[in-house]
């Protein structure tokens, strides 16, 4: 699972996570710790997020391994209490052509919204390939590389209402130790 994560999910995106996941995949001691978790809690992104959340080192595998081993009880508890949730506003770049092509204005509802970051396609700025950016000048820039013809909209959609539904919604305003710190270790 950790080798597959390294080679198929983070290669070319995060050299740090790729190196750690490859190290874990070849480390019987760390794998034995992970195997003590319920199957649903063994996922690589949960372990790596929990280490970062707790302040563990992620730049060097030997230091990472030593920290994980020394702090396993606390790390184990965090992995049982927390879960990963995708908060990937980059998905909005793939949805934008469809959303902008619908009759306007829009009302959006997202099921599995987590922190709701994908409910704001009108507030991001988009750059498709080497085309000029589109969207509000002060919006976070989402770059999108395309393959084949893509109907690039002239403007983002007009959203007048939005709501998210999630079994475990994240509140970005929670005080210390809350959702914001879990999302941005």
Beta strands, then each sheet from edge to edge (+ up, - down):
strand 1: 106-111
strand 2: 125-128
strand 3: 141-144
strand 4: 159-165
sheet 1: 1+ 4+
sheet 2: 2+ 3+
end
